Protein backbone atom coordinates (compact mmCIF):
# COMPACT_ATOMS: atom_id res chain seq x y z
CA UNK A 1 0.00 0.00 0.00
CA UNK A 2 0.92 3.68 0.01
CA UNK A 3 3.42 5.11 2.42
CA UNK A 4 1.98 8.22 4.06
CA UNK A 5 4.03 10.65 6.14
CA UNK A 6 1.12 12.07 8.18
CA UNK A 7 2.96 15.31 8.93
CA UNK A 8 0.17 17.46 7.47
CA UNK A 9 -2.66 16.14 9.64
CA UNK A 10 -3.43 19.55 11.13
CA UNK A 11 -4.16 21.11 7.71
CA UNK A 12 -7.51 21.22 5.92
CA UNK A 13 -8.11 19.55 2.55
CA UNK A 14 -8.15 22.98 0.93
CA UNK A 15 -4.77 23.90 2.44
CA UNK A 16 -3.25 20.62 1.29
CA UNK A 17 -4.69 21.06 -2.21
CA UNK A 18 -3.22 24.55 -2.44
CA UNK A 19 0.10 23.29 -1.07
CA UNK A 20 0.15 20.47 -3.63
CA UNK A 21 -0.72 22.82 -6.51
CA UNK A 22 2.10 25.17 -5.46
CA UNK A 23 4.77 22.57 -4.66
CA UNK A 24 3.80 19.41 -6.52
CA UNK A 25 4.90 17.51 -3.40
CA UNK A 26 3.87 13.86 -3.43
CA UNK A 27 4.15 13.81 0.38
CA UNK A 28 1.42 16.45 0.58
CA UNK A 29 -0.73 14.62 -1.97
CA UNK A 30 -0.14 11.33 -0.13
CA UNK A 31 -1.27 12.84 3.17
CA UNK A 32 -4.40 14.26 1.53
CA UNK A 33 -5.15 10.98 -0.24
CA UNK A 34 -4.65 8.92 2.92
CA UNK A 35 -7.67 10.66 4.45
CA UNK A 36 -9.89 9.12 1.79
CA UNK A 37 -8.18 5.84 0.85
CA UNK A 38 -10.89 3.96 2.74
CA UNK A 39 -13.51 5.70 0.55
CA UNK A 40 -11.63 4.80 -2.63
CA UNK A 41 -11.23 1.21 -1.46
CA UNK A 42 -14.89 0.92 -0.47
CA UNK A 43 -16.20 2.31 -3.77
CA UNK A 44 -13.79 0.11 -5.73
CA UNK A 45 -14.81 -2.96 -3.75
CA UNK A 46 -18.47 -2.19 -4.42
CA UNK A 47 -17.88 -2.07 -8.19
CA UNK A 48 -15.32 -4.87 -8.55
CA UNK A 49 -16.49 -7.18 -5.78
CA UNK A 50 -12.89 -8.31 -5.35
CA UNK A 51 -10.42 -7.17 -2.68
CA UNK A 52 -7.33 -7.46 -4.90
CA UNK A 53 -8.94 -5.42 -7.67
CA UNK A 54 -10.05 -2.82 -5.11
CA UNK A 55 -6.49 -2.57 -3.70
CA UNK A 56 -5.10 -2.22 -7.22
CA UNK A 57 -7.61 0.56 -7.86
CA UNK A 58 -6.42 2.43 -4.74
CA UNK A 59 -2.90 2.48 -6.23
CA UNK A 60 -4.00 3.31 -9.78
CA UNK A 61 -6.17 6.18 -8.59
CA UNK A 62 -3.29 7.70 -6.61
CA UNK A 63 -1.15 7.54 -9.77
CA UNK A 64 -4.03 9.13 -11.68
CA UNK A 65 -4.23 11.92 -9.08
CA UNK A 66 -0.57 12.79 -9.64
CA UNK A 67 -1.34 13.56 -13.29
CA UNK A 68 -4.97 14.75 -13.16
CA UNK A 69 -5.13 16.90 -10.03
CA UNK A 70 -2.77 19.67 -11.26
CA UNK A 71 -5.04 20.18 -14.29
CA UNK A 72 -8.23 20.72 -12.29
CA UNK A 73 -9.60 23.38 -9.96
CA UNK A 74 -11.01 21.16 -7.24
CA UNK A 75 -13.28 22.77 -4.66
CA UNK A 76 -14.30 19.66 -2.71
CA UNK A 77 -11.58 17.00 -2.85
CA UNK A 78 -13.65 14.22 -1.30
CA UNK A 79 -16.51 14.61 -3.80
CA UNK A 80 -14.14 14.98 -6.74
CA UNK A 81 -12.20 11.89 -5.65
CA UNK A 82 -15.43 9.89 -5.32
CA UNK A 83 -16.42 10.75 -8.93
CA UNK A 84 -12.88 10.01 -10.16
CA UNK A 85 -12.98 6.62 -8.40
CA UNK A 86 -16.41 5.75 -9.75
CA UNK A 87 -15.37 6.68 -13.30
CA UNK A 88 -12.14 4.69 -12.95
CA UNK A 89 -14.06 1.61 -11.83
CA UNK A 90 -16.64 1.91 -14.60
CA UNK A 91 -13.95 2.36 -17.24
CA UNK A 92 -11.99 -0.61 -15.86
CA UNK A 93 -15.09 -2.80 -15.89
CA UNK A 94 -15.83 -1.61 -19.39
CA UNK A 95 -12.33 -2.31 -20.69
CA UNK A 96 -12.45 -5.86 -19.32
CA UNK A 97 -15.46 -6.73 -21.37
CA UNK A 98 -14.65 -8.53 -24.60
CA UNK A 99 -16.62 -8.02 -27.79
CA UNK A 100 -18.56 -11.21 -26.99
CA UNK A 101 -19.68 -9.74 -23.66
CA UNK A 102 -20.50 -6.27 -24.99
CA UNK A 103 -24.16 -6.47 -24.05
CA UNK A 104 -23.31 -7.47 -20.49
CA UNK A 105 -21.01 -4.45 -20.13
CA UNK A 106 -23.66 -2.02 -21.27
CA UNK A 107 -26.14 -3.47 -18.76
CA UNK A 108 -23.69 -2.81 -15.93
CA UNK A 109 -23.06 0.73 -17.17
CA UNK A 110 -26.73 1.41 -17.65
CA UNK A 111 -27.38 0.38 -14.06
CA UNK A 112 -24.84 2.91 -12.77
CA UNK A 113 -24.96 5.68 -15.35
CA UNK A 114 -28.24 5.78 -17.23
CA UNK A 115 -31.89 5.80 -16.25
CA UNK A 116 -33.49 4.33 -19.37
CA UNK A 117 -35.80 1.40 -18.59
CA UNK A 118 -35.25 -0.62 -21.74
CA UNK A 119 -32.03 -1.39 -23.55
CA UNK A 120 -31.36 1.15 -26.31
CA UNK A 121 -30.56 -0.27 -29.78
CA UNK A 122 -27.03 1.17 -29.65
CA UNK A 123 -26.45 -0.74 -26.39
CA UNK A 124 -27.33 -4.04 -28.05
CA UNK A 125 -25.75 -3.35 -31.41
CA UNK A 126 -25.20 -6.52 -33.41
CA UNK A 127 -24.36 -7.15 -37.04
CA UNK A 128 -28.01 -7.19 -38.11
CA UNK A 129 -28.53 -3.54 -37.20
CA UNK A 130 -24.96 -2.25 -37.56
CA UNK A 131 -25.51 -0.75 -41.06
CA UNK A 132 -28.77 0.95 -40.10
CA UNK A 133 -27.13 2.24 -36.93
CA UNK A 134 -24.18 3.75 -38.83
CA UNK A 135 -26.60 5.42 -41.23
CA UNK A 136 -28.59 6.90 -38.34
CA UNK A 137 -25.44 8.09 -36.54
CA UNK A 138 -24.44 10.00 -39.69
CA UNK A 139 -27.77 11.87 -39.52
CA UNK A 140 -27.23 13.14 -35.96
CA UNK A 141 -26.24 16.70 -35.12
CA UNK A 142 -22.47 17.09 -34.95
CA UNK A 143 -22.18 17.24 -31.14
CA UNK A 144 -24.48 14.23 -30.65
CA UNK A 145 -22.60 12.25 -33.28
CA UNK A 146 -19.20 13.05 -31.71
CA UNK A 147 -20.37 12.13 -28.21
CA UNK A 148 -21.99 8.87 -29.36
CA UNK A 149 -18.87 7.82 -31.29
CA UNK A 150 -16.48 8.71 -28.46
CA UNK A 151 -18.61 7.00 -25.78
CA UNK A 152 -19.65 3.82 -27.56
CA UNK A 153 -16.89 3.23 -30.10
CA UNK A 154 -13.81 4.78 -28.49
CA UNK A 155 -15.00 3.78 -24.97
CA UNK A 156 -14.31 7.19 -23.38
CA UNK A 157 -16.08 8.26 -20.17
CA UNK A 158 -18.03 11.52 -19.76
CA UNK A 159 -15.01 13.29 -18.27
CA UNK A 160 -12.70 12.27 -21.14
CA UNK A 161 -15.25 13.27 -23.77
CA UNK A 162 -15.81 16.64 -22.08
CA UNK A 163 -12.09 17.29 -22.10
CA UNK A 164 -11.61 16.16 -25.71
CA UNK A 165 -14.54 18.25 -26.99
CA UNK A 166 -13.92 21.15 -24.61
CA UNK A 167 -17.39 21.14 -23.05
CA UNK A 168 -18.96 20.40 -19.68
CA UNK A 169 -19.81 16.86 -18.58
CA UNK A 170 -23.50 17.80 -18.28
CA UNK A 171 -23.47 18.84 -21.95
CA UNK A 172 -21.85 15.52 -22.87
CA UNK A 173 -24.53 13.57 -20.99
CA UNK A 174 -27.25 15.67 -22.61
CA UNK A 175 -25.83 15.13 -26.12
CA UNK A 176 -25.57 11.39 -25.43
CA UNK A 177 -29.16 11.13 -24.17
CA UNK A 178 -30.55 13.22 -27.04
CA UNK A 179 -28.40 11.35 -29.54
CA UNK A 180 -29.62 8.00 -28.23
CA UNK A 181 -33.23 9.18 -28.40
CA UNK A 182 -32.75 10.38 -32.00
CA UNK A 183 -31.04 7.10 -32.93
CA UNK A 184 -33.92 5.12 -31.49
CA UNK A 185 -36.43 7.17 -33.51
CA UNK A 186 -34.33 6.77 -36.68
CA UNK A 187 -33.98 3.00 -36.17
CA UNK A 188 -37.70 2.64 -35.50
CA UNK A 189 -38.39 4.53 -38.76
CA UNK A 190 -36.21 1.91 -40.46
CA UNK A 191 -38.13 -0.86 -38.64
CA UNK A 192 -35.06 -1.89 -36.64
CA UNK A 193 -35.89 -2.66 -33.01
Secondary structure, 3 states (H helix, E strand, C coil): CCCCCCCCCCCCHHHHHHHHHHHCCHHHHHHHHHCCHHHHHHHHHHHHCCHHHHHHHHHHHHHHHHHHHHHCCCCCHHHHHHHHHHHHHHHHHHHHCCHHHHHHHHHHHHHHHCCCCCCCHHHHCCHHHHHHHHHHHHCCCHHHHHHHHHHHHCCCCHHHHHHHHCCCHHHHHHHHHHHHHHHHHHHHHCCCC
